[in-house]
């Protein structure tokens, strides 16, 4: 297609380079979720944008089922059995949002997150029923039925609620930023080109992989009017700003504290349910359930399989785990790390980086964020449990002060601080590598 310029010269539309293809690495995508890039409209046109995301729910189902099975590595329930679904709920919602953003689905996926949280609770409920002696005990002990079913009802409610909250948080925190004014666009492009030139000097042989513009092309682009670029309804004079590092740090810390706050709220609701059903309070604080975020604890050497029915719903009753490592506690780390990886891929576009140097820089920054998320997930509960749990046995006519329960020692405290970031980094590495291989 040809156009006549004011001086009578004829220019060709196809020869004009599209400066919008130049996108800085580690910046927010210039397209919102569900928007269509003019250069790739044929690819995104066939992708669904509004329907129910069943594949994302299927991913949650697989993860929930695997960890429900892993809970039976021991014949005696771990302390993380009951609160696992609640502590994993925000990560479940974050993963739903991240998976939707990768496939340009519109919305945060609230309905998918609600269904996924409910399914997580259902898997844990079935796992609790399948422990030896639980179903038989429920049929015999009528007094435990109200407590058992009310507790798991609370688990289902709070897992669904916090999964929806996690999806909303992920959607809001990683939403595209407002575009910069037109005057700031040129400054962003100049800064990007300067950084790209520095990458070319530091990595020889990669010049062909990094986009660049010649001087004559710059002059021709600057001389053109926006109305002559194309006939599509785009905003060439608007560009979305890059997020600051502090913005990412604050967002990741908030996501890491979400399971801790969910456990705190659930503990208060569990105490209310105990009082409503006229059960005596447990010998240890209900916030004992926060140990469900700690993979390593001091094990209890006693066999308490005869109390499986009580251990399957009385959260603060068990003084320790039957083994030093609790596999169930990995579930919140895995879900949150996977959700963060997907949202970062949607923002950074790691599957299409500009050169090998840019790829390494993007992956390094993303993995650092994964490690920070793992640390934020485990550190609050690790510090709280490290001070010990002060026990109090309350009988109808007497209260007995129990010895402070020490669930952590210096070794387990350190192992927890290592395990959570390590799981997050490994999860991020696997997802980044998988997406990179699938990208043509």
N, C-alpha and C positions, 0 to 999 in steps of 0.2 A: 504494500500500500504506500502511495506517495503523497506528500504534502508540499504545498508551495509556501515558502517562507516569505516575509515581507520584502526582501531584497530581490525576489524573483527566482532564487535558487530552488532547486528541487531536492528534497531529502527523502530518504527511504526509511520507513518505520522499522523494518526488521534490523537495520543496522544500528539502531539506537540501543545501547546497553541498558539493562534494567538494574539500576543501582539498588533496588530493594532486595535483590538476591544476596547482597552483602550483609551478612548477619553476624554480629560479634559473638564469640564463644562465651558461655557462662552468662548469657543475658536472657531475659524472659522472651519467649517467642512473640513475634509481632502479630500473631493470630490468636484470637481467643478460642476456647474449646468449641468445636462445631463450626468455626469459620473455614472458608475455603480459600486456599492460596491460589492466586491467579496462575502461577506457574505449575501447579499440580492439581488443577481442578478435576482432571480426568481420573486421578487416583482417589481423591477424597469424596468424589460425587457418589461413589457406590457404597460408602461407609455409612452405617446407620447412625442417627444422631438423637433419637428420642425414645427408642423402645426399651423394654426391660432388659437389663444386662444379665442374662442367665449364665454366660460363661464366667463372669466375675463371681457370681454366687457359687458356681461349681468349684472354683479355686478354694473358696473358704470352706466348702463342704469337705473337700479332700484333706485340707490341713486339719480341720476339726476332728475328722474321723481318725486320722493318723495319731494325733495326740491322745484321743480318747482310748485308743488301743494301747498306746505306750504307757498309760496310767496303770496298766495291769502287769507291768514288769515286776511288781511286788504284790503278794497276796494281801497286804495290808495297805489301806489308802494312805497316800501322802497328804500333807496339810494343804497342798494346793488344789486338791480335787474339787472342792466346793467353789472357791473364788476364782478358779482359772478362767471361766467364761467371762466374768465381769472384768477381770484385769486385762483380758485380751480384747475386750469389746472395742475400745477406741482404736486400737491397731487394725481391727477388722474393718471398721468404717473408713479408716485412712486408706487401706488397701483397695477397697471398693472404689473410692474416689480416684486413686492413682490409676487403676486399670481402665476406668472410664475415660480419663484424660488421655491416656495413650491411644485410645481408639476413637477419639473426638466425639464421645457421647456428650450430649448436653446435660447439664444439671449435676448435682452432687451425688446422686444415687441414693437418696434417703430410703426409698422403699427397699432397694437391694440390701442396704446396710441393716435395716430393721430385720429383714428375713434372715440374713446371715448371722446376726447376733442371736436371734432366736434358735437357729440351728446349732450354733456353738453350745448354747445352754442345753439343748436337747441331747447332744452327744455326751456331754458330761453327766447328764441325768441317767442316761442308759448305762454309762460306765459305772456310776455309783450303784445302780441296781444290780449289776452283774458281779459285784464283789461277793465272795463266799459269805453266806449267812445273812445277807441284807434282806432279800425277799422273804426268806423264812422268818426272820426276826420281825418284819413288818406284819406278817400274818398272825404272829403270836402276841407281840407287844402292841396293844392298842394305844397306849399312851404316847408312843413314839411316832405314830402316823401323822398327827397334826404337825408336829415339829418338822418331820422329814419333808412332807409335801409343801408346807408353807415356806420352808427354806428354799427349796428348789423352784417354787413359784417366784420368790424374790429374785433368784438368780436369773430366771428367764426374763423378768421385767427389766431388771437393771442391765442385763446384757444387751437387750434390744434397745433400751434407751441410750446407753453410752455408745453403742455402735452407730446410732444415728448422729449423736453428738460428734463422734470422731469423723464421720463423713462430712459433716458441716464444717468442722474446724479445718480439715484438709482442703476443702473447696474454698473456704474464705482465705486461709493463710497463703495458699499457692495460686490465688486468682491473679489474672494478668493485671499489671499496674496501669494506672491512667497514663495516656500518652503524653509525651513532652510537647511543649509548644513548638511551632514551626521553626523558630529561631535557633532552638537547641539541637535540631536534627543535624545541621552541618557540623556542629562541634562533636557530636557523637560519632559521625562517620570519620572525621579527621582523627579522633582518638583511636578509633578501631583500626584505621589504616596504619597509624604509627605503631600500634602494638603488633599488627600483622607483619610490618616490615622488620621489627625486632625479632620476631619468630623466624623469618626467612634467613636473617643473618646468623642466628644461633643454630639452626638446623639446616645444613647444606643438603641440596638434592630434593628439598620439599617445595621449591618455588612453584612448581606446577600445580600443587595441591591447594595453595592458598589463593583466594580470589583477590584480584587487584584491578585498578583502573589506570589507564594511561592519562597523561596530561591532556591530550587532545580530547579524550573521552570526557574528562572532567569539565573542560570548557564547554563541550557540546551539551552536556547534561544541565549545566548551570544556565546556559542560554535558552533552554527550552522552557516553555510555559507548562504548568501542571496540566492544562486542558489538553495538551497535545501528546501526553504520555500514552494514554489508552482510554478506551471508552468504558472501563469497568468502574464500579462505584467503590473505589478505594481511596485511602487518604494518604497520598504520597508525602505530605508535609508533616505527618504525625509519626512519631516513633515512641515505643515504650521504653522507659528508662530501665537501666540495669539495677538489680536489687543490691543493696549494700551487704557486706558481710555481717554487720550487726543485725540486720533484718533477718537473715537466715539463722543466726545464732539464737535470737529471741524466739523465732518460730519453732525451732527444733527443741529448745528447752521447754516451751509450752506443751508440745506434743509428748515429750518425755515425762512431764509431770502429770499428764492426764490419767494414766492408770493408777497412780498413787492417790489422786483425788477421787477416782471412781471407787477404789477400795475403802477410802475413808467414809464416803457417803453410804456405801453398802454396809459397812460395819454398824453405822448408826441405825439403819433400817433393820438389820438383823437383831439388834438389841431390843428395838421396839416390838418385833415379832415374838421374841422370847417372852417379854412381859405380857403381851396380849394373850399368848397361849399358856401363861402361868408356869413357865419353866424357871428354874433357878438359874441365875447367871453362871457362866463358866468360871473355872478357877483362874483363868488368865484373860487379859483384855481382848476384846473382839478384834482389835487392830492387829492381833496375832496373824490375821489373814494376809497382812502385807508381806509376810515371809513367802507367800506364793510368787513373789518376784525375785526370790533368791535361790539360785540353783544349788549352791553349796551351803550345807548346814551341819551342825554337830549331830550325828545320828543317835537314835535311841536304841539301845541294845535289847530292849524287852520285846517279846512277841505279844501283840495285842489284837490278834485276829479275832478273838472272841468278842471284841468290842467294835467290830466292823460296822454295825448298824449305827452306833453313836458316832463313830469317826466319819461316816458318810454324810453327816449333816451338822453336827455340833462343832463349829469352827474352832473355838478357843479351848477345846478339851484336850487335844493331843499334845503332849509335851515335846515331841520330837518326831522326826521322820525315821522310817525304818532303814534308810540308807543315806549315805552322805550326799549323793547327787540326785536331784529331782528333775527328771526329764520334762515333766509337765510345765515347769517354769520357763522353758525355752519358747513356748508358744507366744507369749506377749512380745518377746524380743523379735521373733521371726515375722510376725504380722506387722509390727510397726516398721521394722527395717524394710520389708518388702513394699509396704505402702509408701515410705519415703523414697525408695529407689524409683518407683513408677512415677511419682510426681516430679522428681528431679529430671527423669528422662523426658517427661512432657515439657518441662520448662527449658532445659538446657539443650535438648535435641542431640543427645550424645550419639545417637545412631547415625548422624550425618555431620561429623565434625569437619572443620576446615584444616586438614593436615594431621599428620601424626603427632606433632608437638602439641597442637590444640587438643587432640584426643587425650593425651597423657595428662595435660593440665586439668581438663574437665573431670576425668575419672579420679584424679588425686583429690580434687576439692570435694567431689561427691562422696568419696570414701571417708574423708575426714568428717564430713557431716554425719555419716552413718555411725562412726565411732562416737561422736558427740551425743547422738541420740541414744546409743546403748548406755553410755555413762549416765545420762539424765534419767533413763528408765530405772537403773539399779541403785544409784547412789542414795536417794532419799530413804528407801526402805532399808538399805544396808546400814545407814547411820542410825535409823530409829531402832532396829532390832539389835544393833551392836551394844546398846546401853542395857540390854536385858529386859525381861518382862517380870514385873512384880506381881506375884500371884496372891490371890485371896480366896480361900475356900469358905463360902457362905452357907451355913446350915440353918435350919429353922430357929435355933436358939443360941447359936454360937458362930463366930467368925474366926477362922484360923489363918494367920498370916503364913504364906508359903515362901519357900526359898526362891530367890530371884532366878528365873530361868534364863540361862545363857545358851542361845542358839548358835552363836558365832564365836569363833576364836580368831586370832590374827591370820591364820592360814585361810580359813573359809572366807573371811572378810576380803582378803586380797584376791582370792580366786573369783569371787563374785564380781569384783571390779574389772577383772580381766575377761571373764566369760561373756558378759553382756555386750561390750563393744566388739569382741571378737566375732560373736554370732552375727551382729549387725553388719560388720564389714564383710564377712563371708557371704551373707545374703545379698548385699549390694553388689559384690563382685560377680556372683553367679548371674544375677539379673542383668547387669550391664553387659556381660559377655554374651549372654543368650540373645539379647536384643541386637547386639552388634552383628552376630552371625546371621540373624534372620533378615538384616537389612541388605538389600541388593546393592 
